[in-house]
Amino acid sequence: MNHYSAQWIEEWCQDNGWTDWFMECSRYWAFPPNGVMPVPIPTQVLRTIKAEKGLCFEEKIWCLMAVLIALLASISTYFLASPMPLVVAFAFCAVTVARMEDDTLESTPSEGGF
């Protein structure tokens, strides 16, 4: 799942003089000012962008789908007198939450994390 809008990354790159950004292996890369080799956009910058902007459109859609499926499963469980719709909804919500996890925001050992 893409956790950042292309517009957010483009805005940051333009504001800070970075050029030709691209995504490779779930990381955002760009050429820094006066740079001849692309480098990953710093994790702290990505954290700041995420904190300012919140959820991107794709994440909002997945959250909305999870809520709707949970509600529909609750209703159908009542009418069918079977727990299976809730089991399916739980599995879908678990997958959605796992997809929402942003690996690029995980702390690295050099940042003091584990």
Secondary structure, 3 states (H helix, E strand, C coil): CCCCCHHHHHHHHHHHCCEEEEEECCEEEEECCCCCCCEECCHHHHHHHHHHHCCCHHHHHHHHHHHHHHHHHHHHHHHHCCCHHHHHHHHHHHHHHHHHCCHHHCCCHHHCCC
